[in-house]
C-alpha cells in the first residue's frame, strides 16, 4: 500500500488515499473526505509502479 495525494475535482482540497500496488487495475467511486462528493477513481499499476491515476467528478 502506498499513499497518493490528489486534488478533489469539486472542492480542490488536497486529499490522500492508499493505493494497493498488488492490484494492476482499479476503478471505483469514493467520496471526498472534505466535501463528501463522489469521485470516480481509476488506478493502473505496472511492475510495482503507479502508471496512471485519475480522480474525476461524477455528473449528478
C-alpha positions in Angstrom: 0.0 0.0 0.0 1.3 3.4 -0.9 -0.2 6.8 0.0 -1.1 9.0 -3.0 -2.1 12.7 -2.8 -4.5 14.4 -5.3 -6.9 17.3 -5.6 -10.7 16.8 -5.2 -12.3 17.7 -8.6 -15.1 19.5 -6.6 -13.6 21.5 -3.7 -9.9 21.4 -4.9 -8.7 20.4 -1.5 -5.7 18.1 -1.4 -6.7 14.6 -0.1 -4.9 11.3 0.2 -5.7 7.7 -0.3 -3.9 4.4 0.0 -3.3 2.5 -3.3 -2.9 -1.2 -3.3 0.0 -1.8 -5.7 -0.7 -5.5 -5.9 -3.9 -4.9 -8.0 -3.0 -3.9 -11.6 -6.2 -2.0 -12.4 -8.7 -0.5 -10.1 -11.8 1.6 -10.8 -14.3 2.6 -8.1 -16.2 5.5 -6.5 -15.0 7.1 -3.3 -16.5 10.2 -1.5 -14.2 13.2 -0.9 -13.3 13.3 2.8 -13.7 17.1 2.8 -16.8 17.9 0.7 -18.4 14.4 0.5 -19.0 14.5 -3.2 -18.4 11.2 -5.2 -15.2 10.9 -7.1 -14.5 8.3 -9.8 -11.1 6.9 -9.1 -9.1 5.0 -11.7 -5.7 3.5 -11.0 -3.3 1.5 -13.1 -0.2 -0.2 -11.6 2.6 -1.9 -13.5 5.7 -3.6 -12.2 5.1 -2.1 -8.7 4.9 1.5 -10.1 1.9 3.8 -10.4 1.4 4.1 -14.2 -1.9 6.1 -14.2 -4.2 7.8 -11.7 -7.3 9.8 -12.3 -9.8 11.4 -10.0 -12.8 12.7 -11.9 -16.1 14.3 -10.8 -19.3 12.3 -11.4 -22.1 14.3 -13.0 -25.2 14.0 -10.9 
